[in-house]
Amino acid sequence: MGMLQDGTWTSETAVAPTDDTGQFQRAESGFRGWLTADGRDGPDGQPGFRAEADRYHLYVSLACPWAHRVLVVRALKGLDAVLPVTVVGPVMGEQGWSFTAEAGGTGDPVNGADHLHQVYALADPGMTGKVTVPVLWDTVGKTIVSNESADIIRMLNDAFDSLGARPGDYYPSALRPAIDAVNDRVYDQLNNGVYRAGFATSQAAYDEAVSGVFDTLDWLEAGLEGDWLVGDTLTEADIRLFTTLVRFDPVYHGHFKCNVRRLVDYPRLRALVRRIADLPGVGDTIDLDHIKTHYYRSHPDINPSGIIPLGPDTPF
């Protein structure tokens, strides 16, 4: 779909990169700075940025599950007033993500860019790499702090806790080993597994990916005896799962050929999605029209007609 090469945008014909066996390969995030309360370096020595209200800006797609998890944490923490958001248009075209003001996009009031790759080039004029959402932008330093969603949700959880209207800890220290264990399996087999199924270019790669998707859904359904995945409280493990489950029946079941079962066939997981969607502000982060438009019109190798299906009805 395209990338930056030495700071210049270049188009690619492949819908997604695959290896010699036909398995989808996700690119590493290129910016890994860290927000801290006092600006010191991050927990693993990442370059530090001081957490301040009205200094940072989020670039997101409402379609992207990785960006969606950031929007969910932003909503739960009540950060709307201190961390504004710019939304790209739903269709990823020859220039990648665009700032069209149509179909749910907002334009770019921060940098006046037409496409997200221009924002990346502002941060690193010589960059080579993929241009992805979410992006946490520093309006003071004029650079990208991070484009890694897993890091951004932890920064908002910790460094931004005192700045929001609803403080809360979604990565409590006592539950971290259990949260990390769930996250590891869910990311590999489900969050990323649906993409490995959808973008597979060999039968073997597809079969392996789909088996992992439904083995993990079955495991989650069987283990979800209370309201939440870990302990008796909402954690980032629930949030990271939620954004994939929201898209499962409308997109992944058909578009990515993950059609062994549907979310509606998993009553406990379906109830979990409803529970999270009903939390303050979270329902407003779900835009199914944006989601379906993106997937069904951005992957011509998978859906050359660009037709967007009318269904299905969703349980949230």
Salt bridges, closest charged atoms under 4 A:
GLU12 OE1 - LYS130 NZ 2.94
ASP38 OD2 - ARG40 NH2 2.75
GLU52 OE2 - ARG55 NH1 3.43
ASP80 OD2 - ARG74 NH1 3.95
ASP138 OD1 - ARG55 NE 2.81
ASP151 OD2 - ARG32 NE 2.67
ASP161 OD1 - LYS77 NZ 2.48
ASP180 OD1 - ARG154 NH2 3.29
ASP218 OD2 - ARG261 NH2 2.99
ASP227 OD1 - ARG275 NH1 3.86
GLU236 OE2 - ARG154 NH2 2.74
ASP265 OD1 - ARG262 NH2 3.26
